[in-house]
Amino acid sequence: MMVSRLVVLSALAAFASPILHAATLTSQRPPSADEVLSGYERSPLEFQKRFAAWCEDANHADDDDCMTYGDVATWAGHYANTPVEVVPPVALPGSGSGFTISSAITAIPEWTERQRVVIFNEVHDHPETRLLPLELLPVLRKQGFDTLALEALSVGDGALGSRGYPVYKSGYYTREPIMGRLVREALRLGFKVTGYDVTSDRQLDVASREEAQAENLANRVRDGGGHRVVVLAGLAHAYKRKGGYLQGQEPMAARLGQKLGFTPFVIDQVYAFDGATGRTMPGNGLFVLQKNGKPWAAEPAQFDVSIIGHVQRSGPARDGWATLAPSERLVHITAAPCGSDPCLVQAYRKGDVATAVPLDASMTQGKKDITLLLPSGGIEVRYIGTRGKAIKVVPLSR
């Protein structure tokens, strides 16, 4: 099977097109990853205007640096409402198979209670695959899990625990709001939040990187007499056996099991998340199939359970995501402070520093109001203009 990469660029072009007349590329080449990242840091909207035209071109959209551009777009909360595509689609057990449908949020804890290491896979440019771990963190903490290990997090942010939330420099994928929320919630609940990916500037081959990740995670589990660890990893790293990814090398999860002497419990959020056939789910949400208390997995040799996502894919992405995270709420935000100009709207906890990863964010223009997916209490909204400066900061009354 093959999992396609989400292309955010078409949605970005829809936002950018009215302002692209002001953008000129200094040379006929794709922007480098460093240019993309530094451009976003200076001003998200200027970054948008600068690079959208080049990367939207069908001849350039698969350039590695334009893939970086797609990642960076999600940092500004600019999400394309596109399915997680698996080719060919997964066929679910039919209604006569004996497998019953359950809510993933209520069923997963029954299987994690006796585990020491639980691994969620995710698709890096599909932030909706981070909502289930976010919802389950409170119950996992009650079960005794005490460490959240993220591929996405840098090990260089020594102030993360005392600060209580990630900032721009805390990591790469942690700059995306939903991932940032996962870090915030874990810290609030008392988890130790740590990175485990390779920190060397030297580019490692695939096998060396998988080995380094597994060794780092094994050390997190063993440290101080033993911990119960929740891991969030990119799709291929979470395989329990060699598969069609990673150039045929043994994945991190397989190596981790060998080092620890037991097999981690792996939750697949990819293969049946969208487009699975053969069974109708009861409305929008995240579901699992089980028979006699045992979960169904799309690839039983690789995963212990597969999450079946039934997601509303029409309209703004957040409208569909709200049903995946019952503890979150869609909040209407006025665009009036932006006037007619392009504007980036970001929500923060009151007191967050300027470089904090926002709770949620969205681009808007032409006085078009937006919705944000937010938790409760103590939130302020910052309106950022094209120069990267705050136009206005207002408390959110809810």
Sequence and secondary structure as in RCSB ss.txt:
>XXXX:A:sequence
MMVSRLVVLSALAAFASPILHAATLTSQRPPSADEVLSGYERSPLEFQKRFAAWCEDANHADDDDCMTYGDVATW
AGHYANTPVEVVPPVALPGSGSGFTISSAITAIPEWTERQRVVIFNEVHDHPETRLLPLELLPVLRKQGFDTLAL
EALSVGDGALGSRGYPVYKSGYYTREPIMGRLVREALRLGFKVTGYDVTSDRQLDVASREEAQAENLANRVRDGG
GHRVVVLAGLAHAYKRKGGYLQGQEPMAARLGQKLGFTPFVIDQVYAFDGATGRTMPGNGLFVLQKNGKPWAAEP
AQFDVSIIGHVQRSGPARDGWATLAPSERLVHITAAPCGSDPCLVQAYRKGDVATAVPLDASMTQGKKDITLLLP
SGGIEVRYIGTRGKAIKVVPLSR
>XXXX:A:secstr
 EE     HHHHHHHHGGGGGG   SSSS   HHHHHHHHHH HHHHHHHHHHHHHSTTTTTSHHHHHHHHHHHH
TT        EES  B   GGGS EEEEHHHHHHHHHTT SEEEEEE TT GGGGHHHHHHHHHHHHTT  EEEE
TTB TT TTHHHH S BGGGBSGGGSHHHHHHHHHHHHHT EEEE S   SS   HHHHHHHHHHHHHHHHHGGG
   EEEEEEGGGG SS  SSGGG   HHHHHHHHHTS  EEEE STTTS  BS   SSSEEEEEEETTEE  SST
TT SEE EEE   SS HHHHHGGG TT EEEEE  GGGTTS EEEEEEETT  TTB  SEEEEE TT  EEEEE 
SSSEEEEEE TTSSEEEEEE   
